[in-house]
């Protein structure tokens, strides 16, 4: 799988109605640490195909960012059954992100 860029209009169908877990990356184009996470998220999506990985630009979806209380980026929310179940903030290596998501030990 690869990382999918979505819009606020797609959030309901792609994230909230997904049958499998979805990791949402709230990012911004101007954010250096967010850009550093792009290859990490690609690697995560390849190694753990059981979860979908999507990116949403918080500048283009401010209402969504406010709804999920995104006050620092990059911010990662793991959704299961339409609800956020984990929140991780900040850039980190793929192994650390996978561990914090409970995907590896």
Backbone as ProteinMPNN parsed JSONL, in Angstrom:
{"seq_chain_A": "XXXXXXXXXXXXXXXXXXXXXXXXXXXXXXXXXXXXXXXXXXXXXXXXXXXXXXXXXXXXXXXXXXXXXXXXXXXXXXXXXXXXXXXXXXXXXXXXXXXXXXXXX", "coords_chain_A": {"N_chain_A": [[0.857, -1.184, 0.0], [0.344, 2.306, -0.477], [0.892, 5.639, 0.726], [-1.916, 7.699, 0.988], [-3.086, 10.811, -0.097], [-5.6, 12.799, 1.225], [-8.648, 14.778, 1.193], [-10.61, 17.031, 3.229], [-13.239, 16.549, 2.524], [-13.186, 13.908, 1.79], [-12.696, 12.567, 4.115], [-14.688, 11.355, 5.774], [-15.584, 9.047, 4.266], [-13.147, 7.712, 3.665], [-11.702, 7.484, 6.083], [-13.404, 7.4, 8.497], [-15.348, 5.528, 7.793], [-13.938, 3.277, 7.199], [-13.094, -0.17, 6.964], [-10.847, -1.225, 8.017], [-8.066, -0.442, 10.275], [-6.977, 2.998, 10.253], [-4.305, 5.148, 9.814], [-3.926, 8.479, 10.321], [-2.176, 11.17, 9.107], [-1.745, 14.309, 10.141], [-0.599, 17.12, 8.659], [1.513, 19.809, 7.379], [2.464, 21.698, 4.507], [4.596, 23.477, 4.881], [5.963, 22.544, 7.05], [8.848, 21.311, 8.342], [9.582, 18.916, 9.938], [7.315, 17.433, 9.299], [7.665, 16.943, 6.571], [9.935, 15.364, 6.741], [8.812, 13.057, 7.726], [7.493, 11.863, 5.622], [8.869, 9.767, 3.999], [9.063, 7.889, 6.044], [6.409, 7.258, 6.625], [5.694, 6.096, 4.202], [7.314, 3.803, 4.275], [6.243, 2.577, 6.562], [3.637, 2.028, 5.647], [4.212, 0.123, 3.722], [5.379, -1.957, 5.201], [3.395, -2.656, 7.007], [0.737, -3.592, 5.87], [-1.798, -4.018, 6.827], [-2.91, -1.782, 7.891], [-4.321, 1.287, 6.783], [-2.743, 4.182, 5.481], [-3.028, 7.598, 5.582], [-2.729, 11.021, 4.527], [-3.456, 14.306, 5.566], [-3.715, 17.677, 4.861], [-3.395, 20.01, 7.272], [-3.661, 22.743, 7.041], [-5.332, 23.018, 4.897], [-7.561, 21.828, 5.822], [-8.764, 23.074, 8.217], [-10.972, 22.952, 9.974], [-11.322, 20.247, 10.459], [-8.879, 19.672, 11.687], [-9.241, 21.174, 13.998], [-11.457, 19.885, 15.108], [-10.338, 17.43, 15.873], [-8.512, 18.279, 17.69], [-5.873, 19.095, 16.917], [-3.002, 20.501, 17.628], [-0.351, 20.628, 17.289], [2.061, 19.736, 14.909], [4.018, 17.294, 13.104], [1.099, 15.311, 13.518], [-0.305, 12.263, 14.449], [-3.067, 10.243, 14.146], [-4.593, 7.285, 15.035], [-7.206, 5.58, 13.734], [-9.898, 3.445, 14.502], [-12.696, 1.623, 13.671], [-14.026, 4.021, 13.103], [-13.303, 5.748, 15.145], [-10.886, 7.735, 16.926], [-8.165, 6.084, 18.322], [-5.544, 6.148, 19.119], [-3.024, 8.626, 19.666], [-0.294, 10.321, 18.417], [2.42, 12.498, 18.519], [4.811, 14.357, 16.708], [7.991, 13.987, 14.965], [9.635, 10.926, 14.144], [11.647, 7.893, 13.969], [10.734, 5.136, 11.776], [10.552, 2.657, 13.144], [10.103, 3.427, 15.798], [7.655, 4.736, 15.555], [6.024, 2.618, 14.673], [6.182, 0.963, 16.935], [4.965, 2.605, 18.893], [2.442, 2.651, 17.858], [1.682, 0.133, 18.354], [2.27, -1.866, 16.584], [4.592, -3.299, 16.431], [7.09, -4.858, 18.511]], "CA_chain_A": [[0.0, 0.0, 0.0], [1.082, 3.554, -0.411], [0.225, 6.691, 1.487], [-2.907, 8.396, 0.177], [-3.437, 12.174, 0.314], [-7.046, 12.983, 1.16], [-9.185, 16.088, 1.541], [-11.616, 17.0, 4.29], [-14.453, 15.974, 1.953], [-13.008, 12.449, 1.7], [-12.386, 12.045, 5.443], [-15.764, 10.471, 6.237], [-15.589, 7.753, 3.585], [-11.841, 7.052, 3.685], [-11.227, 7.217, 7.449], [-14.428, 7.031, 9.475], [-16.114, 4.368, 7.342], [-13.006, 2.216, 6.808], [-13.223, -1.474, 7.631], [-9.571, -1.528, 8.69], [-7.5, 0.734, 10.953], [-6.427, 4.041, 9.391], [-3.419, 6.11, 10.447], [-4.067, 9.775, 9.662], [-1.075, 12.108, 9.34], [-2.082, 15.724, 9.989], [0.676, 17.753, 8.33], [1.446, 21.053, 6.608], [3.527, 21.759, 3.506], [5.708, 24.291, 5.367], [6.489, 21.91, 8.262], [10.026, 20.481, 8.088], [9.433, 17.568, 10.487], [6.259, 16.735, 8.537], [8.287, 16.479, 5.326], [10.842, 14.278, 7.118], [8.022, 11.86, 8.018], [6.925, 11.291, 4.396], [9.404, 8.432, 3.689], [8.767, 7.011, 7.182], [5.041, 6.779, 6.448], [5.709, 5.173, 3.058], [7.892, 2.55, 4.766], [5.255, 1.994, 7.475], [2.526, 1.477, 4.863], [4.701, -1.071, 3.038], [5.647, -3.032, 6.159], [2.189, -3.004, 7.754], [-0.381, -3.363, 4.946], [-3.085, -4.194, 7.499], [-3.48, -0.468, 8.194], [-4.251, 2.29, 5.72], [-2.054, 5.393, 5.913], [-3.462, 8.746, 4.797], [-2.231, 12.334, 4.934], [-4.381, 15.408, 5.333], [-3.067, 18.964, 5.112], [-4.178, 20.703, 8.307], [-3.947, 24.101, 6.57], [-6.451, 22.925, 3.957], [-8.7, 21.251, 6.545], [-8.649, 23.59, 9.588], [-12.093, 22.506, 10.812], [-11.007, 18.871, 10.847], [-7.79, 19.763, 12.666], [-9.82, 21.677, 15.238], [-12.314, 18.818, 15.64], [-9.495, 16.409, 16.499], [-7.605, 18.985, 18.604], [-4.511, 19.059, 16.403], [-2.372, 21.782, 17.953], [1.064, 20.494, 16.987], [2.231, 18.802, 13.805], [3.093, 16.297, 12.614], [0.283, 14.586, 14.487], [-0.803, 11.015, 13.875], [-4.193, 9.656, 14.857], [-4.971, 5.976, 14.547], [-8.654, 5.398, 13.816], [-10.458, 2.105, 14.379], [-14.161, 1.68, 13.731], [-14.478, 5.404, 13.033], [-12.928, 6.525, 16.334], [-9.447, 7.806, 17.187], [-7.788, 5.239, 19.454], [-4.177, 6.518, 19.529], [-2.539, 9.926, 19.203], [1.169, 10.434, 18.511], [2.834, 13.798, 17.985], [6.239, 14.554, 16.493], [8.717, 13.157, 14.008], [10.388, 9.827, 14.751], [11.941, 6.821, 13.011], [9.632, 4.218, 11.499], [10.468, 1.635, 14.185], [9.497, 4.047, 16.976], [6.245, 4.974, 15.245], [5.367, 1.307, 14.668], [6.093, 0.504, 18.315], [3.966, 3.414, 19.587], [1.137, 2.268, 17.315], [1.407, -1.233, 18.766], [2.429, -2.742, 15.429], [5.778, -4.129, 16.643], [7.562, -4.793, 19.907]], "C_chain_A": [[0.898, 1.24, 0.0], [0.239, 4.576, 0.345], [-0.685, 7.473, 0.549], [-3.133, 9.796, 0.756], [-4.945, 12.321, 0.164], [-7.416, 14.416, 1.522], [-10.191, 15.924, 2.67], [-12.901, 16.34, 3.794], [-14.386, 14.445, 1.89], [-12.863, 11.78, 3.063], [-13.423, 11.031, 5.925], [-15.66, 9.087, 5.595], [-14.266, 6.998, 3.727], [-11.424, 6.643, 5.096], [-12.33, 6.658, 8.343], [-15.218, 5.79, 9.084], [-15.232, 3.192, 6.925], [-13.235, 0.95, 7.627], [-11.95, -1.829, 8.394], [-9.048, -0.279, 9.384], [-6.886, 1.704, 9.944], [-5.56, 4.965, 10.237], [-3.512, 7.41, 9.655], [-2.902, 10.66, 10.092], [-1.603, 13.509, 9.075], [-0.76, 16.455, 9.811], [0.425, 19.111, 7.688], [2.648, 21.08, 5.67], [4.777, 22.47, 4.027], [6.449, 23.646, 6.549], [7.638, 20.955, 7.934], [9.915, 19.073, 8.651], [8.352, 16.752, 9.771], [6.84, 16.16, 7.253], [9.232, 15.311, 5.598], [10.082, 12.969, 7.339], [7.468, 11.189, 6.76], [7.525, 9.916, 4.057], [9.153, 7.422, 4.809], [7.37, 6.415, 7.02], [4.931, 5.828, 5.268], [6.227, 3.804, 3.501], [6.906, 1.827, 5.69], [4.118, 1.338, 6.683], [2.941, 0.21, 4.11], [4.853, -2.241, 4.011], [4.405, -3.505, 6.904], [0.95, -2.742, 6.889], [-1.761, -3.53, 5.59], [-3.699, -2.863, 7.928], [-3.336, 0.438, 6.97], [-3.538, 3.513, 6.293], [-2.485, 6.525, 4.98], [-2.879, 10.027, 5.383], [-3.309, 13.365, 4.641], [-3.693, 16.698, 5.752], [-3.927, 19.769, 6.085], [-4.471, 22.151, 7.928], [-5.143, 24.118, 5.615], [-7.714, 22.365, 4.621], [-8.695, 21.737, 7.997], [-9.781, 23.13, 10.504], [-11.85, 21.091, 11.324], [-9.902, 18.85, 11.902], [-8.321, 20.237, 14.014], [-10.684, 20.598, 15.897], [-11.5, 17.779, 16.404], [-8.383, 17.005, 17.358], [-6.137, 18.837, 18.202], [-3.898, 20.43, 16.667], [-0.869, 21.763, 17.731], [1.186, 19.468, 15.867], [3.707, 18.45, 13.647], [2.36, 15.599, 13.77], [-0.326, 13.384, 13.776], [-1.924, 10.488, 14.751], [-4.505, 8.32, 14.206], [-6.462, 5.788, 14.806], [-8.996, 3.923, 13.657], [-11.958, 2.236, 14.561], [-14.673, 3.115, 13.826], [-14.109, 6.274, 14.216], [-11.41, 6.594, 16.47], [-9.113, 6.996, 18.446], [-6.366, 5.506, 19.948], [-3.817, 7.839, 18.906], [-1.034, 9.979, 19.462], [1.55, 11.752, 17.861], [4.355, 13.818, 17.837], [6.845, 13.582, 15.509], [9.523, 12.102, 14.754], [10.701, 8.793, 13.683], [10.752, 5.875, 12.87], [9.457, 3.193, 12.617], [9.785, 2.193, 15.44], [8.009, 4.296, 16.748], [5.469, 3.66, 15.276], [5.177, 0.787, 16.088], [4.999, 1.279, 19.067], [2.553, 3.122, 19.091], [0.74, 0.854, 17.726], [1.53, -2.231, 17.634], [3.637, -3.663, 15.563], [6.238, -3.957, 18.077], [8.975, -4.251, 20.0]], "O_chain_A": [[2.052, 1.2, 0.426], [-0.958, 4.39, 0.565], [-0.279, 7.861, -0.546], [-3.346, 9.945, 1.959], [-5.505, 12.01, -0.887], [-6.611, 15.164, 2.077], [-10.572, 14.807, 3.019], [-13.578, 15.648, 4.555], [-15.417, 13.773, 1.933], [-12.903, 10.553, 3.155], [-13.064, 9.966, 6.428], [-15.648, 8.074, 6.294], [-14.264, 5.778, 3.891], [-10.853, 5.569, 5.284], [-12.196, 5.561, 8.885], [-15.708, 5.072, 9.956], [-15.726, 2.217, 6.359], [-13.529, 1.003, 8.821], [-11.981, -2.647, 9.313], [-9.526, 0.823, 9.118], [-6.347, 1.292, 8.918], [-6.012, 5.5, 11.249], [-3.214, 7.439, 8.461], [-2.672, 10.872, 11.283], [-1.877, 13.868, 7.93], [0.099, 16.423, 10.693], [-0.719, 19.513, 7.479], [3.713, 20.554, 5.992], [5.894, 22.108, 3.658], [7.47, 24.174, 6.991], [7.423, 19.91, 7.319], [10.133, 18.11, 7.915], [8.463, 15.531, 9.653], [6.544, 15.022, 6.887], [9.328, 14.382, 4.796], [10.646, 11.889, 7.16], [7.015, 10.047, 6.832], [6.765, 8.971, 3.842], [9.042, 6.225, 4.546], [7.164, 5.222, 7.247], [4.169, 4.862, 5.315], [5.655, 2.772, 3.149], [6.754, 0.608, 5.608], [3.689, 0.23, 7.006], [2.116, -0.675, 3.885], [4.501, -3.375, 3.687], [4.368, -4.638, 7.383], [0.204, -1.794, 7.136], [-2.777, -3.219, 4.969], [-4.874, -2.812, 8.288], [-2.356, 0.358, 6.228], [-3.714, 3.84, 7.467], [-2.335, 6.436, 3.761], [-2.577, 10.104, 6.574], [-3.984, 13.309, 3.613], [-3.157, 16.8, 6.856], [-5.047, 20.161, 5.759], [-5.428, 22.736, 8.435], [-5.872, 25.106, 5.537], [-8.802, 22.423, 4.047], [-8.629, 20.921, 8.916], [-9.561, 22.939, 11.699], [-12.137, 20.78, 12.48], [-9.978, 18.11, 12.882], [-7.889, 19.748, 15.059], [-10.638, 20.425, 17.115], [-11.923, 17.305, 17.458], [-7.425, 16.316, 17.711], [-5.281, 18.503, 19.02], [-4.241, 21.406, 16.0], [-0.191, 22.764, 17.959], [0.496, 18.448, 15.875], [4.567, 19.246, 14.026], [2.925, 15.341, 14.832], [-0.799, 13.487, 12.644], [-1.749, 10.309, 15.957], [-4.662, 8.228, 12.989], [-6.918, 5.832, 15.948], [-8.455, 3.238, 12.79], [-12.427, 2.885, 15.496], [-15.635, 3.391, 14.543], [-14.548, 7.421, 14.296], [-10.717, 5.623, 16.165], [-9.711, 7.203, 19.502], [-6.019, 5.133, 21.069], [-4.225, 8.155, 17.788], [-0.566, 9.718, 20.57], [1.063, 12.084, 16.781], [5.086, 13.361, 18.715], [6.303, 12.508, 15.247], [10.029, 12.347, 15.849], [10.095, 8.803, 12.611], [9.877, 5.822, 13.736], [8.327, 2.889, 13.0], [8.98, 1.505, 16.068], [7.197, 4.088, 17.65], [4.378, 3.596, 15.844], [4.127, 0.232, 16.41], [4.201, 0.683, 19.791], [1.581, 3.323, 19.819], [-0.387, 0.422, 17.484], [0.963, -3.322, 17.701], [3.71, -4.691, 14.891], [5.827, -3.026, 18.77], [9.519, -4.133, 21.097]]}, "name": "protein", "num_of_chains": 1, "seq": "XXXXXXXXXXXXXXXXXXXXXXXXXXXXXXXXXXXXXXXXXXXXXXXXXXXXXXXXXXXXXXXXXXXXXXXXXXXXXXXXXXXXXXXXXXXXXXXXXXXXXXXXX"}
